[in-house]
């Protein structure tokens, strides 16, 4: 018997034909597994100091060497994946939630509400995003949580603008006008008829945005404004290895490589999702 | 064109008001104030703190303080650093050339490498050249610039001894920071050039140009790229913002005495006035560059008319 091809099945089938997207998804899945099972995967305690093992080069015992306090770099990089992925997810969730609410209100209500909200977004867009994140983290104070909030704030405008555009175009659909004509409440129209239209573009921006958020968050930690010692955060680990570049290249190399690999897999995944879900964004 | 330009500039005024408000509010909500920072380690009494706070007008209502801040900004009075006591305007004037030099060099690198990479990819779509170019672009957008900077230092400075690892000075001090800052720009511009060029490759005017017997490279450069340039230019404008943000990190990596280095230090030391001034300056520059990009569309594409 022939199976019925639903839209979601079609999307999945197209995604599985996208080599880059599948590679990104596989890499991301592996990173998530490593992050979730970090205590089981990591060979050592990432915070255990061992002065006699300080600055050991990569070897069969310590695959990525040890740092200035003798801590195993591989274990710290593995535990760092938890922090970076959390940083990406939390900041994107903040940006997505606020951006979708602001964009939906502006697009659906229109008029003065739209004017006011979009002027606020224009102001946020007038800041280069990392500068806005720096301003936010300066106001909130250094720390990992504040860095997540700061990076989230700096990404709000993208989601708000895309959502507003999608809501404006969805409003013109006949089924939305029909729902309005039969007196359906605004919230029902919003959630049942308009929201499904704004999910696809936002998923694509969120996938690509998670990578950007991880880069921005690790940059804040590198500058000493994000995660604080002894947290095994990749940006912070890189900053700590800076002074030992000639003596111990592995201190700066492996955390940086981990950031690149994570962001690259999110970019591959995001590109794949974009091609499958919303080719207009290409 | 002129009426469009005037209208576009007028719309910037509320945006810049908003920027100044946000910058001021950001400083205002910080627990403690400038006086706490200034006298934190001097062991001043509560009376001393109150007197200085009164002198500086920090007891005034929020809107009064904001009005004063705005007035100072408009007059170009950026105040003094609360940490070093040095004139902020003078500090910015001293360090601005290093940042302008760096961002311009990085932008030039991004454009000069990114556009040809995108063109080659589009022409050879699906070939190994396209695959390699897009791989470079993917690495470029995924690589943290502070890591790339450190790799450059390890390879070209500590390893080969070709360039100095840190400092500000001549061309040799500029090469590695500019490459570091420009690398992600190469990637972004290459991706946009490729996709914009692919969009116009099969249009009627391209077919007409080919049927006139023009050689492929002149069809692509003269007709294709000129039409794809509007998207590339938009990205260049947006990239300028990324470069300004990136300069904070790159100048820190290379110890380059620019505005980014100044801003990073000011944030770490809680220097309100310096943070306010550098953030305002970065936003103003970003807004102005995007304004210029807006105006330049009609120069590139005569079909774009401003009414």
Interface residues (C-beta under 8 A of the other chain):
Chain A: X119 X120 X122 X123 X124 X126 X127 X128 X129 X130 X131 X134 X135 X136 X137 X138 X139 X141 X211 X215 X218 X219 X222 X223 X224 X225 X235 X238 X239 X241 X242 X245 X246 X249 X252 X253 X255 X256 X257 X259 X260 X261 X263 X264 X267 X268 X282
Chain B: X14 X15 X16 X18 X19 X21 X22 X23 X26 X27 X29 X30 X31 X138 X139 X141 X142 X143 X144 X145 X146 X147 X150 X151 X153 X154 X158 X195 X240 X241 X242 X244 X245 X246 X248 X249 X252 X253 X263 X264 X267 X268 X270 X275 X279 X282 X283 X286 X287
